[in-house]
Structure formats: C-alpha cells, structure tokens
Amino acid sequence: MLAKTVLCVLVAAGFASAQPFGAGLKVGVPATDAFKVFPVPSPSIFSGESPRYTIGPYVELRLPAKMAIEVDALYRSYDFRSSGVGLSATSWEFPVLIKHRFAAGPVRPYFEAGPSFSHLSDIKLSSLNHLSNYGIVVGGGLEFNLFLLKVSPEIRYTGWAFRNFDGSELQSKRNQLAVLVGFGF
C-alpha cells in the first residue's frame, strides 16, 4: 500500500512540474537594514528593529521561451521602541515579476524584474509618511530540482519610491537588498 501511495505522489509531482503553473513558499533575510536610526540627545531614545526574516507564498505562470510571471505575497514585521514603549508594524510586499531563465539543465540561472507594492498596517507613529508604497524590484538567482521541489536561491534589490518613515529620529531606507530562497512545485 505504501509503495502505491509513493508511486502516485511521484506521478502527480511529475505531471505538476510539466504544468504551466507553479507555486511555493519564499523565505529569506534582509541583507540591509530597513531603517536608519538617528541618535537624539534627549530622554526619548528611539530605536527601530527588524526581525531578520521575510516569508510568504508565491505563484508562477510559466510562459514559452523560458519566461514566467511570478507574484509574491511577502510578510515582514517591524518592532519600534520609544521611551520604553514597544510598537510594531506589519508589512506586506507584493512583487509582480517577469522572470527569464537563461538555460535548461540541472541548474538554471534566472533574472527577474518588475514592480512591487507594499502596505504597512498596525502602526501609529508621528513620523509615518506613507502606509502604502511602490517600487521596482531587480534580482537574480539559480533554480534547481531537489527531489520533488524546485529550489531557487536569489538576491533581490528593491528601490522604493517613498520613505514610509521620515522623522528626525527614525527614517526608513528606500534601497533594500534581500536574500530569498523559494521552495516550490
């Protein structure tokens, strides 16, 4: 019975990999800080901290000529401290990327680019300028198969149009770099 189940899963995975759709999970870490904190000589010391992970699902439409369209929904949270009071924010980023794979074979390098949209929620700070933002994403990586999974480590640059925070003590950075790994089918 176990052998039949394993055989069915392998056959289904083979058919799924030949389909024009893919899906999976992206996990990663920022390679640059999201904030610049300015030391202010006052009793109100302010600091911004970012948990060191990004996570979210992605879907991909595979096109002819080694092209694809990928859409991600990436979650990230931020923590802020001011005079001992803790605040937090949630960020969702939605990159819509055109992806081009350069070669066929066991390891396939790729390039990706496109717009990204973000939204902050659960935040109330006086230095907050924008809850929503947009920008451009450029990245590249390698894709290879690991058993039934497609694994795709990549480096991504995002240039945001606005600073979400632009105060005298805390300022968000418009240029951000991240290292992500996708696990998909």
VOZAZA-931940 format. One line per field, with one value per residue (C-alpha): residue in three letters; x negated, y, z negated. Coordinates in nm, 4 decimals. Each point is the difference from the previous one (the first is absolute). Layout:
BEGIN
tilum ALA,...
c1 X,...
c2 Y,...
c3 Z,...
This chain:
BEGIN
tilum MET,LEU,ALA,LYS,THR,VAL,LEU,CYS,VAL,LEU,VAL,ALA,ALA,GLY,PHE,ALA,SER,ALA,GLN,PRO,PHE,GLY,ALA,GLY,LEU,LYS,VAL,GLY,VAL,PRO,ALA,THR,ASP,ALA,PHE,LYS,VAL,PHE,PRO,VAL,PRO,SER,PRO,SER,ILE,PHE,SER,GLY,GLU,SER,PRO,ARG,TYR,THR,ILE,GLY,PRO,TYR,VAL,GLU,LEU,ARG,LEU,PRO,ALA,LYS,MET,ALA,ILE,GLU,VAL,ASP,ALA,LEU,TYR,ARG,SER,TYR,ASP,PHE,ARG,SER,SER,GLY,VAL,GLY,LEU,SER,ALA,THR,SER,TRP,GLU,PHE,PRO,VAL,LEU,ILE,LYS,HIS,ARG,PHE,ALA,ALA,GLY,PRO,VAL,ARG,PRO,TYR,PHE,GLU,ALA,GLY,PRO,SER,PHE,SER,HIS,LEU,SER,ASP,ILE,LYS,LEU,SER,SER,LEU,ASN,HIS,LEU,SER,ASN,TYR,GLY,ILE,VAL,VAL,GLY,GLY,GLY,LEU,GLU,PHE,ASN,LEU,PHE,LEU,LEU,LYS,VAL,SER,PRO,GLU,ILE,ARG,TYR,THR,GLY,TRP,ALA,PHE,ARG,ASN,PHE,ASP,GLY,SER,GLU,LEU,GLN,SER,LYS,ARG,ASN,GLN,LEU,ALA,VAL,LEU,VAL,GLY,PHE,GLY,PHE
c1 0.0000,-0.2822,-0.1731,0.3195,0.0387,-0.3615,0.0398,0.3183,-0.1736,-0.2991,0.2250,0.2081,-0.3167,-0.1243,0.3220,0.0002,-0.3529,0.1064,0.2945,-0.0084,0.0597,-0.2302,0.0383,-0.2004,-0.1455,-0.2707,-0.2069,-0.2859,-0.1950,-0.0698,-0.3603,0.0402,0.1747,0.3458,-0.0492,-0.2493,0.0226,-0.1392,-0.1310,0.1837,-0.1389,0.3243,0.1792,0.2077,-0.2429,0.1557,-0.1103,0.1315,-0.0622,0.0917,0.0421,-0.2434,0.2404,0.2395,0.2517,0.2912,0.1587,-0.0592,0.1703,-0.1557,0.1407,-0.2534,-0.0094,-0.1790,-0.3611,-0.1180,0.2133,0.2339,0.2105,-0.0339,0.2133,-0.1082,0.1722,-0.2874,0.0574,-0.2383,0.0433,-0.1787,-0.0474,-0.0510,-0.0905,0.0434,-0.0460,0.0519,0.3261,0.0031,0.1796,0.0198,0.1037,0.0829,-0.1157,0.1314,-0.1924,0.1459,-0.2645,0.1272,-0.3029,-0.0899,-0.2512,-0.2335,-0.1914,-0.3228,-0.0655,0.1587,-0.1625,-0.0515,-0.0900,0.1897,-0.1158,0.2723,0.0571,0.3159,0.1357,0.3271,0.2031,0.0678,0.2719,-0.0041,0.2377,-0.0675,0.2659,0.0368,-0.2148,0.0498,-0.3126,-0.0298,-0.2901,0.2141,0.0336,0.1497,0.1886,-0.0328,-0.2994,-0.1134,-0.3356,-0.2050,-0.1512,-0.3036,-0.1489,-0.1658,-0.0676,-0.0260,0.2727,-0.0584,0.1998,-0.0436,0.2016,0.3546,-0.0639,-0.1215,-0.2481,-0.0901,-0.2464,-0.0135,-0.1137,0.2555,-0.0370,0.3082,-0.0030,0.3021,0.1536,0.0585,-0.1307,0.2794,-0.1592,-0.1792,-0.0477,-0.2880,-0.0582,0.1066,-0.0207,0.0786,-0.2469,0.1177,-0.2631,0.0221,-0.1774,0.1273,-0.1092,0.2934,0.0437,0.3078,0.1301,0.2634,0.1588
c2 0.0000,0.2404,-0.0722,0.0858,0.3259,0.1016,-0.0882,0.2118,0.2972,-0.0297,-0.0201,0.2988,0.2015,-0.0811,0.1263,0.3070,0.0973,-0.0066,0.2305,0.3692,0.0973,-0.0172,0.0951,-0.0115,0.1855,0.2680,0.0474,0.2382,0.2554,0.3666,0.0728,0.3687,0.1742,0.1371,0.3029,0.2651,0.1061,0.3401,0.0384,0.2879,0.1466,-0.0021,-0.2236,-0.1431,-0.2509,-0.1583,-0.3203,-0.2037,-0.3704,-0.2464,-0.3702,-0.1669,-0.1907,0.0366,-0.2717,-0.0487,-0.1966,0.0469,-0.1106,-0.0228,-0.0180,-0.1691,0.1409,-0.1048,0.1029,-0.0678,0.2882,0.0121,0.2448,-0.0289,0.1659,-0.0087,0.0949,0.0583,0.0637,0.1946,0.1542,0.2915,0.0879,0.3521,0.1224,0.3520,0.0907,-0.3620,-0.0358,-0.2738,0.0475,-0.2315,0.0082,-0.2593,0.0348,-0.1910,0.0307,-0.1112,-0.0249,-0.0786,-0.1268,-0.1021,-0.2835,-0.1243,-0.3255,0.0024,-0.3706,-0.3402,-0.2698,-0.0973,0.3558,0.2844,0.3591,0.2622,0.3751,0.1683,0.3530,0.1813,0.2269,-0.0580,0.1366,0.0104,0.0823,0.0632,-0.0706,0.0014,0.3125,0.3425,0.2147,0.3726,-0.0507,-0.2223,0.1584,-0.2795,-0.3185,-0.1183,0.0117,-0.1200,-0.0674,-0.2045,-0.3433,-0.1436,-0.3352,-0.3156,-0.3503,-0.3667,-0.2612,-0.3720,-0.3084,-0.1654,-0.3190,0.1210,0.3658,0.2887,0.1932,0.3549,0.2034,0.3627,0.3512,0.2804,0.3764,0.2142,0.3751,0.1639,0.3257,0.1480,-0.0211,-0.1446,0.1626,0.3314,0.1504,0.1571,-0.3202,-0.2790,-0.0182,-0.2960,-0.0814,0.0115,-0.2467,-0.3512,-0.3257,-0.3465,-0.3601,-0.2355,-0.3699,-0.1341,-0.3533,-0.0944,-0.2445
c3 0.0000,-0.0873,0.3310,0.1933,-0.1941,0.0670,0.3695,0.0247,-0.1656,0.2385,0.3074,-0.1197,-0.0664,0.3492,0.1547,-0.2254,0.1068,0.3665,-0.0658,0.0912,-0.3641,-0.2974,-0.3638,-0.3159,-0.2943,-0.0147,-0.3149,-0.0467,-0.1933,0.0676,0.0996,-0.0908,-0.2879,0.0732,-0.2275,-0.0868,-0.3639,-0.0917,-0.3551,-0.1629,-0.3232,-0.1986,-0.2491,0.2894,0.1516,0.3076,0.1677,0.2908,0.0261,0.2712,-0.0575,0.2323,0.2244,0.2916,0.0885,0.2360,0.2820,0.3707,0.3207,0.3433,0.3506,0.2283,0.3527,0.3207,0.0729,-0.3597,-0.1332,-0.3003,-0.1992,-0.3767,-0.2686,-0.3663,-0.3257,-0.2435,-0.3708,-0.2213,-0.3449,-0.1635,-0.3662,-0.1357,-0.3465,-0.1325,-0.3670,-0.1003,0.1967,0.2612,0.3315,0.2979,0.3632,0.2604,0.3591,0.3004,0.3264,0.3327,0.2762,0.3520,0.1901,0.3525,-0.0267,0.2723,-0.0354,0.2002,0.0418,-0.0176,-0.2041,-0.3606,-0.1114,0.1665,-0.0632,0.0220,-0.0046,-0.1272,-0.0046,-0.0531,-0.2249,-0.3674,-0.2229,-0.3798,-0.2805,-0.3694,-0.2598,-0.3773,-0.0392,-0.1569,0.0015,0.0558,0.2418,0.2283,0.3459,0.2105,-0.0817,0.3609,0.2285,0.3398,0.1548,0.2414,-0.0600,0.1784,-0.0890,0.1119,-0.1160,0.0809,0.0240,-0.0443,-0.0888,-0.3380,0.0104,0.0729,-0.0907,0.2123,-0.2144,0.1049,-0.2092,0.1144,-0.0797,0.0379,0.0038,-0.0667,0.0552,-0.1661,0.1242,-0.3478,-0.3523,-0.2138,-0.3061,0.0296,-0.3434,-0.1857,-0.2003,0.2409,0.3781,0.2240,0.2744,0.3596,0.1273,-0.1395,0.0810,-0.0986,0.0360,0.0628,0.0661,0.1749,-0.0526,0.2534,0.2399
